[in-house]
Amino acid sequence: MTGAGSGQRIVLYAKAGHWWVQPMTVQPFTPIRPDGTWETPTHLGTEYGALLVDEHFQPPDTAESLPKVGGSVAAVATIRGSGQYVDAPKVLSFSGYEWQVRQIPSDRGGQNDYAAENAWVDADGLLHLRLAKRGDRWFSAEVILTRSLGYGTYAFTVRDTSTLDPAVTFGMFTWDEEAVEQNHRELDIDISRWGDPNVPNAQFVLQPYYVPANVARFPAPAGPLAHSFRWEPGRVSFRTVRGRNPLGTDVVARKEFTSGVPSPAAERVRMNLYYFRYAPRPPQADVEVVVERFQYLP
């Protein structure tokens, strides 16, 4: 590259349906070497875009179109990918809803790859999510509801997760790709010890998680559990009970948040099982979680 000014750097995007910042949302900038060269890893896409930007540019995680030249953006260049790219998502039917299976990497919990074969519905209608090692690489699993549901009660009936490896996270949550200003409208129920076997294995979270009052940790016991949250204007109430009935009375934990609760828009429910990359040691074996049922009530 020639003509780059002091303080300018590269932001790379790959297109897979939307434009996705590369290589990760937590690492969106690529420095330019003194000789004008630069390089960065990237996920596969149908097209790639490189932006020359100054230090004031704040790149969106995803976008329908690339930014135009002007202001903090000095130059934009695009190139089509070569070879064959299959952009046909795998879709599962589970609990009366359609779910798209994640097939592209993400940086949730650190850089993680995802494999379509790690999520499936069995003959009894139960959803299976698997974290599996193939060769020297771990592959996670995620399913994403194909539509937004908005305010209401969300419930997940899950088989025993009490012995989940400390380096593994199972999440049930809402997420809006675009809504950075509302913390992506993320409401979380997580089963994880975050790499530390001595901490409670479950939590309710209203993002942002770094506000201590937004996290309620608790020990999730053995056996099937029904996790749920009721999302209303200005309020979200989380609840976990023993057994398979979300309305059961054997309550394990509950928490209500009334400050900073997002309003609905384009968020969708997701369930994932992934390797928490910041754990001091990797999972000791493949892991599988079985979700018996998802329910939604307006």
Summary of the structure (lengths in Angstrom):
residues: 298
radius of gyration: 20.5
end to end distance: 54.4
largest distance: 67.6
contacts: 897
relative contact order: 0.16
helix: 4%
strand: 47%
